Amino acid sequence: MENSGKTAFLTVFTPTYNRAYTLPALYESLCRQTCGDFVWSIVDDGSTDGTPELVRGWAEEQKLDIRYHRQENGGKMRAHNAGVRHCTTPLFVCVDSDDFVPDNFVDRVAAYRSQIETDNHLAGMVAYKSCREHPDGEFRVRCRFPFSGTSPLGRLYKSGFSGDTTLVFKTDVLRRFPFLEIVGEKFSTEAYAYDQIDQEYAYLLVDEAWTLCTYLPDGYTHRENALWAQNPKGVALYYNQRAEFTRAWLNKDKIAYGILYMIYARRAGFPHIWRQSALKTPFYPAFWLLSYYYEWKWKERFPR
């Protein structure tokens, strides 16, 4: 399902699994774009709800340049990596299947395009995602950036930002830092790749809301604890990497990440947990005991 979008500079990527009931809102918002220089790339992660037929009908309308790819169900991280592999434009943005965008979204990305393409220190740009708790509620930006200019994501959140974001990437950067794929697991946090990107790049901060979302009961946000518990290998590697990237020796963040690594590594059945740990310290046995205490204390966070 493909049209010819020769002037496209942006891929709007949507991973989807059994979301035929939410995709029309995104499709309609993309049809309303004031700038048509984009491709809509959809990776269907094995949907069984008529998604292929729905997208085929849209492609036949020829209102958008639609690239549709279907794969076996393997989780959002595999769908995202596939979307990056198929991407043919210099910029890439993920818009989830339960989100949609303002009519001038592509125009606004185009307005900042030259600023990031001429700066080799920028991975892309970050704007807000405006959200609502209920379908009949109001969209709102939960938190504004604490400063302007450029910043790695980690610095942004450590400076007090706690909102939802829209991330527009240089495609070449995402090719260098793919999402983590673990055999036997269907979820891994995208922060694993974003933390790696932070080691080399920053983002242009854009004080605008570029995507709109409604939190759904079957979305990742509402299932986060269960997803992390069901996929402990990727979570363990994520926390161990965070401990490694925390430079200060034995500060509270490094200790917390090290303890979380121990909890998930035990659940994942990792051998040689101590040898692989980024928390190298003579106090490791004490932290090992603490990890059992926190696993019990935060039992709602670590469901079995």
C-alpha positions, 0 to 999 in steps of 0.5 A: 500500500504505497503512493509516491511522496517524492517531497516527503521529509517526515515519516509519521510512524504508527505501531498498532495492534488491534486498534482498528477502533482508534486509528480512524481519528489519527487518519482523519487528522493526517488527512487534514494536514496543511502540509502534505510532505510526509509519509504515514508508515504503519507497522501492524503487529499481527492485528486480528481485528480487521486493521489490514482491510481498514488501511487498505481502504484508506490507501485506495482513497489516495489521500495520503502516502501510506506505507503498510507493513505487517509482522508477527506479534512481537511487541512495540519495540520490534514494530518501532525498529521495523518502522525505522528500517523501512523509513525513507525520510530524514525525520521520523516521529512516532504517533501512537495508534490511540493519538492524533495530531493538530491540523498544522502538525507537519507544518510546525515540524517543518518550521524547525527542521533546518535548526536540527538538520544543521546541528550535528549535536541534536538528535531531533526535537521534543514538544509536548503531548497534550492528554486527557483522562477521558474521551469527553475531557479536555486536552491539557499539557501537564507540565511545561519545560523548565527552560528553553533551548536544547537539552538531553532528555535526562537533564530535562526530567531531572530539572523537574519536567514530568509531562508527556512528549512528542519526539521527532528524531533524525532517522539516522540517529534511531538507526544507530540506537534501536529499541532493545529486543529480547528473545521471549519478551514482547516489551522493553522500555524505549528509555533504554535507547533514549538513555544511549542517545543522551550520551551523545546528543541533545534535543531542540525544545519546542514549547508547543503541543504536537500530539493529542492523546486519550489514556485508554484502559488497554494502553501501555500507560495503564498496564505499565507495572504488569508489562514490566513484571512480565518482561524482566530481562529487558527491564533488568538491562535497562536499570543496569544501564542506568546505573552504568550511565550514572557517573557519580560514585554511589549516589542515591540514583546509582544505588536505586538503579542497582537495586532495581536491576537486582530485583528484575535480574533475579526474576529473569533468572540471570546468572552471575548477577553480581558480575554483570552489575554496574554497581561495583562496590564492597557494600554489594551484599548489603544492597542485595539484602535491601533489594529483597526488602524493597521488592516486598515493600513495593509489591504492588510495583512488582506483581507476579 
